[in-house]
Amino acid sequence: MNITVIGSGYVGLVSGTCFSEMGNNVTCVDIDADKIAKLKKGILPIFEPGLEPMVVKNVQNGNLHFTTDLSSVIGNSEIVFIAVGTPMGNDGSADLQYVLAVAKSIGESIQNRIIVVDKSTVPVGTADKVKATIQKELDKRNESIDFDVVSNPEFLKEGAAINDFMKPDRVVVGAESEFAIEKMKQLYAPFTMSHDRFIAMDIRSAEMTKYAANAMLATKISFMNEIANICEKVGADANQVRIGIGSDARIGYSFIYPGCGYGGSCFPKDVKALKKIAEEHNYQAKLITSVEEVNDAQKLVIANKIVTRFGEDLTGKTFGVWGLAFKPGTDDMREAPSIYVIKELIKRGAKIQAYDPKAVEEAKSCYLKEIENIEYVSSKYQAIEKADALVLLTEWKEFRSPDFNEIKTQLNTPVIFDGRNQYHMFNLAAKGFEYYQIGK
Ligand SMILES: NC(=O)c1ccc[n+]([C@@H]2O[C@H](COP(=O)([O-])OP(=O)(O)OC[C@H]3O[C@@H](n4cnc5c(N)ncnc54)[C@H](O)[C@@H]3O)[C@@H](O)[C@H]2O)c1
């Protein structure tokens, strides 16, 4: 099939590349000319395991193309995906300006019957807006061209995006016409060969499914973080409680690790947007509001432990931070807890020495750009040289089994604060460390 994917970020680039891997002829479009020029040379704008070789291979075999010019490819497309960002607007709602700008461009350049697929996470009712925007442009052009607007929310996880896309748990498609559903079924058939995972529904339910899924996962995280905070007060161990409750099949083990809160490009903005969607329909989403409040507080739990140990004024103290990305396997720092912890420590006069296997450039160029008193280093042990404590914030594998003798040699004082949402370090007290965790 001839496919166009508009927006070549985490979702657009992964989706486009995976569609091309299955033999489709795919063009990825972006307004960022620099990004497109680099992609044409095989240089990726993001780190995602396994993506680079797949892009290079499919560019070489002629299945994958990149352009900034939508009008030059739309005439040859059967399906056009919208995969641009829907960031948090000032009032917490999803900012639809990029989605609607793309819809306008589609309306200006559409030449033949196409299916427009909304893959961006968008509030219920957005497909209607996309449809109206395209139609308005067609009316201006005095053209009558059939098109469908379909909702196909994306559920991939950064760090495991290729696997998630190639072997999805489900493919949700909300559509009005049988034609669109059949076409989408054909497109996704190679990804759902082992058993049928294609779920067709109405458009609004598909749009809502994505928010409901993210809100459910965020709720599990905030729930467990709240339990962990109570465990600390009552002298229980949240990790043992996690194992105790996870064994109940109705609860399960996934997403119940206590930690320093959820971050990333999706949960924070989608939880906020869902709250806003409810408000706009005169419903106060009390549970969703609490999920967000618990998470906001949780991002500072590690900083609070540091203050309790070292005092309110951290002038003259240096902290070695391991992990900046919001989770392992990605360089994405959007809403990463590390941003909040580091800012809080620096505000109190501390110095930071930071290391991350992939996210240092993101931190330097964007998320911690304005922050002074932070030094980026290229190895984890360099980060703790003469530091007063090690602060662990991302569960990268290389932090799981470090050389504790080396850590002790480098640190001024053998103190470790562990904000990761998995417990990997065993009996550090016996090794002579002061070890602070979440939920214990
Ligand atoms: N990142 C994830 O893990 C993930 C997972 C599921 C769903 N989503 C959703 O997918 C959507 C995209 O997220 P992302 O993380 O890929 O965003 P991103 O910021 O990584 O990428 C968006 C891209 O769109 C481009 N763009 C913006 N306006 C454009 C226009 N008019 N024409 C062409 N390109 C344009 C930008 O230059 C950028 O490259 C969001 O709605 C997000 O909520 C993201």
The ligand as a Tripos MOL2 file, in Angstrom:
@<TRIPOS>MOLECULE
LIG
   44    48     1     0     0
SMALL
NO_CHARGES

@<TRIPOS>ATOM
      1 N1          5.8100    9.0780   22.2890 N.am      1 LIG1
      2 C1          5.0540    8.0640   22.6520 C.2       1 LIG1
      3 O1          5.5010    7.1430   23.3270 O.2       1 LIG1
      4 C2          3.6150    7.9960   22.2130 C.ar      1 LIG1
      5 C3          2.9090    6.7910   22.3480 C.ar      1 LIG1
      6 C4          1.5780    6.7390   21.9320 C.ar      1 LIG1
      7 C5          0.9610    7.8810   21.4390 C.ar      1 LIG1
      8 N2          1.6680    9.0430   21.3430 N.ar      1 LIG1
      9 C6          0.9820   10.2100   20.7770 C.3       1 LIG1
     10 O2          1.4210   10.3540   19.4290 O.3       1 LIG1
     11 C7          1.4830   11.7460   19.0730 C.3       1 LIG1
     12 C8          2.8910   12.0710   18.5860 C.3       1 LIG1
     13 O3          3.7860   11.9100   19.6800 O.3       1 LIG1
     14 P1          5.3650   11.8560   19.4670 P.3       1 LIG1
     15 O4          5.9580   11.4910   20.7820 O.co2     1 LIG1
     16 O5          5.6800   11.0320   18.2720 O.co2     1 LIG1
     17 O6          5.6590   13.4050   19.1360 O.3       1 LIG1
     18 P2          7.0270   14.0610   18.6520 P.3       1 LIG1
     19 O7          7.0500   15.4140   19.2380 O.co2     1 LIG1
     20 O8          8.1650   13.1210   18.8810 O.co2     1 LIG1
     21 O9          6.8450   14.1720   17.0630 O.3       1 LIG1
     22 C9          5.9350   15.0180   16.4400 C.3       1 LIG1
     23 C10         6.5190   15.4190   15.0720 C.3       1 LIG1
     24 O10         5.5170   16.1140   14.3260 O.3       1 LIG1
     25 C11         6.1680   17.1150   13.5690 C.3       1 LIG1
     26 N3          5.1730   18.1050   13.1200 N.ar      1 LIG1
     27 C12         4.5340   19.0530   13.8390 C.ar      1 LIG1
     28 N4          3.6990   19.7630   13.0510 N.ar      1 LIG1
     29 C13         3.7890   19.2270   11.8070 C.ar      1 LIG1
     30 C14         3.1780   19.5170   10.5610 C.ar      1 LIG1
     31 N5          2.2780   20.4910   10.4220 N.pl3     1 LIG1
     32 N6          3.5250   18.7720    9.4750 N.ar      1 LIG1
     33 C15         4.4300   17.7880    9.5980 C.ar      1 LIG1
     34 N7          5.0510   17.4580   10.7470 N.ar      1 LIG1
     35 C16         4.7410   18.1750   11.8450 C.ar      1 LIG1
     36 C17         7.2210   17.6510   14.5230 C.3       1 LIG1
     37 O11         8.2390   18.3680   13.8320 O.3       1 LIG1
     38 C18         7.7140   16.3480   15.1620 C.3       1 LIG1
     39 O12         8.7980   15.8060   14.4330 O.3       1 LIG1
     40 C19         1.0520   12.5010   20.3200 C.3       1 LIG1
     41 O13        -0.3140   12.7650   20.2410 O.3       1 LIG1
     42 C20         1.3240   11.5140   21.4510 C.3       1 LIG1
     43 O14         0.5010   11.7330   22.5650 O.3       1 LIG1
     44 C21         2.9730    9.1270   21.7020 C.ar      1 LIG1
@<TRIPOS>BOND
     1     1     2 1
     2     2     3 2
     3     2     4 1
     4     4     5 ar
     5     4    44 ar
     6     5     6 ar
     7     6     7 ar
     8     7     8 ar
     9     8     9 1
    10     8    44 ar
    11     9    10 1
    12     9    42 1
    13    10    11 1
    14    11    12 1
    15    11    40 1
    16    12    13 1
    17    13    14 1
    18    14    15 2
    19    14    16 1
    20    14    17 1
    21    17    18 1
    22    18    19 2
    23    18    20 1
    24    18    21 1
    25    21    22 1
    26    22    23 1
    27    23    24 1
    28    23    38 1
    29    24    25 1
    30    25    26 1
    31    25    36 1
    32    26    27 ar
    33    26    35 ar
    34    27    28 ar
    35    28    29 ar
    36    29    30 ar
    37    29    35 ar
    38    30    31 1
    39    30    32 ar
    40    32    33 ar
    41    33    34 ar
    42    34    35 ar
    43    36    37 1
    44    36    38 1
    45    38    39 1
    46    40    41 1
    47    40    42 1
    48    42    43 1
@<TRIPOS>SUBSTRUCTURE
     1 LIG1         1 GROUP 0 **** ****
